[in-house]
């Protein structure tokens, strides 16, 4: 088009600054109970958003977006702060009058008016010669009308003229009339039919004519610009002329030449009137384009010329050709208009994704009213119901598939049939694909067991054979160390008691059995020895289990002569293999060939059934994957769905929640329909699998009446399968036994290493204890020998003295010096005591190294045939009596001689026993006074005196061996705790010292590494040795790392 019809745009309102921050901070603190400082940034953003939108913005697309965003934030802000009060000053768009209100509704209405004005400006500024420009102009005129309609419908009692109902309605009709004009131009450009174009033009003419009448009143009030009235009047006449012209063209096409001439004459008259008015029109309004006057003149002039030419041509043709009568203009049929432009609702504008992106996220989205929270929770529950229903359906379908396949036996039996179908390849060697049942005769379960064993053998602990060797070495080493500790403790106790016998009441060192450290060390040694015995029995059990599975484990590891391939190959050949046919005669060769052909035929049939079943199972798997994928998409869609915004927008609409929830849940319906459509397909596939597998079982059954042809082949296959299953069971059991043996050995090695550390610690303690008591004894012996040397030797009194007469009753009671003729003469005075040798007999070697458990004998002492008499100055000597459970007969009384002899000294024993070499009791004799005391018990203490041994069994948690653990039998030997009885001898008696008794028994320790057998012990020490041997096995139940048994 050469000229573009000018369009009217709505003027915009103006406003002043507004303070949003203060009232919002107050409401956050009062209504939501939160710190307003947390939302300082949001308040600043809202303040800046209003300033950008309504102050200084133009009328282009940028201004549109700023207004979109501000109004969107206002909508959401009102829903969160409905009671907010802010002073909003706005100037009227037409009168310029300032109107101020505190209602947020007034701010919203003014903002929408600004959006409508911006849309009208954008539409009026579009170039309609471009089809895209025409579309944009048509849309923005309609959206502008929608904004104005929203104001008129929702904001009553407007405080300003521009928002009054009459003004807003007029503006909306004006904008729709201009939209209709744009649509007319589009129809003309697209060369639509004249009848349609005439109707659109008639609609525009009607709307402009109505507006022209209404505008007179507003112009009279000074609301609208007078130029609007002239322009609308011109357009009214112009579009009436256009409607008559296009209808005349339509009548001419329909051979209604008389009506066509009448309409052309009317159109020519109206076009001339419009052109006359446009010539006097001068546009000086900001709401009109700058070239509005010239464009309008050009349009009307063009139409006037066009109608005049058409009227002249039609008149000539009618005069020459048609001779139709021309009706009066009043009698012409009325041209009915057609409504082509309707307002675009505001919710459609804001629902578009483009506008939502412009608005962005809500500034105060962290502040959600409680009512919205509750409604959102209700909607979440509705969504959860949808998900639960579909999940239950998927689980039910999966369970149905598993139940059918398990009930039919497809999962377990199909592998066997697959192997049978591919069995012809196993006789030729390994298949190229290497799958089970093809060329590989070793079952996957056995192959996995072999791989697991190979991996276990490569662990840092090494193979089982190496672990067994290490276990034995540790056991021997710990046992030797414990024996050495026991010997060292026994030697310490023995030497102390020997010194006590030698020095009598002068020996003040506490017995070893009374020392807490010695008793604790001795008890700990005995406890560890018992635990070692129990652990040894457990080791034997492990070795027994290893002996049972060693051969099969060797086959699995490939260390034996035969491999797995050979073992299973023999099982598969078995009966009917080459070995089984060695004795067949030549007469059977024909039958054998026929049997092989039948076998190949049977395998082919089985393979066909297997292939069909696998194809259907593959489709079942595909259905399951598709079902899971759809369910995952549904869950993701529901998870991302949020209707809080819609609930917030529709907060004022009571009772809308059910309809809103139902509408929102409809978007999940496509997923539920896809899931439901998969169920019939699954049912059909399961039915096919049942039928095919039943036919397969019937074909491969030797007892089937319809399968007598292949009965012999099937029986042979069954035998091979049975042998193969037995081998699988055997090797799997061997693998389990290996694992349990290895676990047991790990526990055992850990036990012995821990025990070895404990023994090392105990060895240090015993060394310190022995060294300390050795130093005590050395000091004590040195002091007593020094006292003996310093003490003067006094001659005995004459026999005729009172003192001498007082000794006879004592000698008579002790039978000392008696001969056949009577009592012998008194003994002469004793010579001085010989000097102590340089090395004391108490200084023995107490080293605890292996092989050093014995002690060297003391140096020899000078012997005297008769004991010397007591010095006169010596006080009454306390005679010690050792009470023992064994009763020894009194020794014969030796004949006393008058030759003086030094007192006999006991040789220290080098055995590892705890008891000292006690003397047998003398013959009974009366004692005037008697004091009995019980010293600390000598080693070893009775088992009952020791604390119960802790449970140290490292294998107990494995539960490998059943039955109660063996424990050492309690000792039944009599107690060896001595009782010392002190008596006051008569004056002049010497302590009786009986001769050595013959040895009654001999006990030896087992020879250990670096050890030796000690010499035999005197009789009193025998009981000590017996008690030590008995204590070794007491109180040990529950010790060791006893195995609990392999569950086989």
C-alpha angles and dihedrals in degrees: 000000000000094000129033119215111244116245129209118235124201116246118240129240123240130220145183134234119299129199110224098161103071100051093042093052090050093052093046090056095043105036102031102026094226133129109270091210088071089066099043091112093051091051091051091049091052091049092051092044092059093046092052094046105046104020121065097348119134131219101266135097093283091057089048092055093048090051091047091054096045094049091047091053090047091055093052093040091056091052091054097038106028092157096052117133119202129159109244116188116196131173119220114257094223107025100028092226116154116238122184127192136161096217117109087214089068090052090050094049092049091049092050089050088054091051090050092050090049091050091050090050092049091049094047091050096054120109104237094194085081115070091223090051089051091052093049092048092049092048097046092047089054094045090049089054089049092054091050092047090052090054091049093049101043108030112061127177094031113204094213135052097241090057096045117120096244095048094045092048091050091049092050092051091047091052092048090050090054090048088053089051089053090050090051090054089050092052092050091048091050091046096236120180118294092235091057093043090050091054093049090048091048089052092051091045091052093049094047092046091053092047090050091058093046094046094062091071095048092047089052089055091049095243102120131038116267090228088066090062094051094046093048091048092051091048090049093058092038095056093044088056090047093051092051092046095052091043089052089053089051091049090050090052089052092048092248092135098161094057090043091056092048092050092046090053091050092046091051092052094049094046091053091051091050091049091050091053094046092054090061092045118107118181114217100149127110089223092065131064117262092243094046095117097048093043091051093049092050093050096050094044092051092050092047092053092045095052093045092053092046092049093051093049094047092048093053092048093049092049094048103033120008105030090197120171115247115229124216115267091243091058096054116112113261117253108234115218125226123219108234103160125063129171119266108232116239094237089059090054093050094041093065114104091233093060092044090055089050092051093048125184121342113264096222098035090134090068107074121171116239092241091058090049091054093048091048089052091053090051091048089055090052090052090048090054090055092050094046092050093052093043090052089050092051092047091048091052092048092048090049091054092048092046094051094046092046093046094049091044097235096135094056102030104040093073091056093050090047089054091049091051091052095039094105087069094052090065089055095051137261115349121241093241093048093216122153114275091020118084095330111089093183113092116238091240092058092044090053090049090052091049092049092050092049089051092049092049090056094056119116092259089065128221122330093255090057091047090052091052091048090048092053092047093051092047093052092046095050091046092053092048092050091050090051091051092049092051092049092052092046091050090051092052093045095052092049091053093046089056089048091054091047099048099029117193092000092069104096102172111120114250114258090240089062095053112097093212092052093047092047093049093046092049092047091051091050090048092051092047090054091047089050091054093051090046090051091056089049090051090055090053090052091050089050093053090046090053090055096052100029095095096050091043089054090054091050091049093043094238094119125078093256124060132209092258091056094046095049092039090059090047092052095045093045111119112012093022126115093280090051092053098047092096095046115120126233089254090068097054092091091053091048093054091048091050092053091052090051090048092053090047091050092049091052092053092048090049090054093054092045092052093051092047092048091049091055092044089052089054089050090054090049090052090050092051092047091049091051092048093051091047090051091051090050092051091049092049092050092045092054094044114107124173097176090109093052091046090051093049092048094042093118094050104089118208094017096112099087092050091043092050092048091050093049094047090056090076089069094054096091090061094050091049091052091052093048092051091061096062099073091051091052092050091052092050093050091052091053092049092052092051096045095046092049090054090047093052091048090052094050098041117106092203096054114116090217094053105057091126094068099032096110093048092048092049089054090050090050091053091051091049091050092052092047092051091051090052091048091050091048095050093044089051089049090052091051091048090050091052092050093046090050092049090049092050091050089054091046094050090048090050094050093045091050091046090049090055091049090050091051090053091046091049090059092050093049092049090053093047094049092046092050095049091044090056090048091052093048092053093045094049091048092053094048094047090050090052091050092052093049095048113097119238112236125201117239121257121261116273092240094060125098090253091053092048088051092060097060096076089051094050090046091053092049094042090229117158094009118149136173092273095044138268118356125232118276116277119256119246116289119250119243118286112264117251120269112258120247095256116053115227088231094066100092132156110268098177115143100208118130111274094023099091097119130078126221117246118256120257115276119269126216111265126222124196092219129031115246120250121256118267114256093240094053114109125232107304119226111228114216121219121194113212111206132177091235113075115222121196115246113265121245115267110249121224111260118231129196094237109110116237131184117246115274116250123210118242112237113245119233097206123115095245123124099219122088125230099270122190122241115254120268122241113292116268134166119267124201095214130014131192119187122199131173115215123204109298115264122235131320107040119210116270091243090061092059125082115254113273115254122245105261100163107136091185094053092091091056095062088213102148127036128215132057119305118253117252132188116264115250115259117260096187116120118261116269097202103130125221116212116210117197118204132181106238122213118265115282096019122130124217111268115242113187121206123259115285120227115266111263103185140011127213124184135187118236111264111260132187108302092356134119140203113268121226120268118282131233116255099264091055090051092076091048090054091047092052091049091052091048093049091056093074101038127102095007102116110127095023128118126041095282115182120240097217135265113269100229 
